[in-house]
Amino acid sequence: MDLSFKWQKGDQNNRVTLEVSEDPMMQKKIIAKTFAKEESFVLPNMKEGIYYLRMSAFSDDSPPLVGRVQKFTLEKIAKTQPKNPVQVVWNLAPQGEQQFFIKEPQLDLSWKAANRQEDVTNWKLKIQAENSFPEITSQWDLKTPQMKAPLAKAGRYIASVQAYDKDGQLIGESEKKSFAVVEKPYLQSPEFIKSANGTLMAQADGSADLQWNAIQGAQEYILTVQNMTENKSKEFKLKNNKAQFKSQTLNPKNTYQIKIEAIDQFGRKNKDSKFVKLEVPQESNIQAPKLKGIKIKTNE
């Protein structure tokens, strides 16, 4: 290999001597050369090993300045090929780029390194609200490639992930991915099936057969009966979309209203069910019953 030397002469020096030897006593010299004008020199075909260097300066008007002997090692440095960046790939949830939440908004994210998995020791997840001003980014330093990131509110968010090695060096990052975070829709409101004239009518004996449209995804229904006259109310949990009031249950002297609600798998009621009036025929001869005595027959 070639060995390059460079120096700078002083103002009072007109000659420089370069000596390179294989021993510290400078007895096994490889070169001893004097330079008048040059300020660099290349020593060719050198082998790896330990060598000794001395440089001295000379002028016509003063004694020579003999440099001290310096030891140096000559060795080849292996060239390392730069590694390809880590490819960070998103593992999208079944719902894809739209995610639903039940109580608190969050992003349920996971990802992986498609290459160089052994080099990744840390991850950094960054999330910011899309089109937010001022731009605010939340970030988390993670050991595992997954995170349920809490969010302030529903909306659209942009997420990205960076991969780091054991020395804290950035070695790869994901593409920026946009996600929509929305509250999981509530079930539709069930509605009572009314008579042809648009009313809910009980029988003359104080009984009633009630039915409402079945709601897909409903785990159960809650039927609420209010006796407006006596200011009493009672709820019934039902598995199907039918209910029966037995005879002598409803009193024509009282005013009743009822409401039906659907319950989803998370225990949430639909939002907009309303009370409707339940008519009891006046020709009924039933004595005033107590609301607590209501019994419902269901077909499960």
Secondary structure, DSSP 8 states (H G I E B T S, - for coil): --EEEE----TT--EEEEEEESSTTS-SEEEEEEESS--EEEE-S--SEEEEEEEEEE-SSS--EE---EEEEE-----------EEEEE---TTTTEEEESSS-EEEEEEEESS-GGG--EEEEEEEETT-SS--EEEEEESSSEEEEE-SSSEEEEEEEEEE-TTS-EEEE---EEEEEEE--------B---TTS-EE--TTS-EEEEB---TT-SEEEEEEEETTTTEEEEEEESSSEEEE-TT-S-TTS-EEEEEEEE-TTS-B-S----EEEE--TT-------GGG--EE---
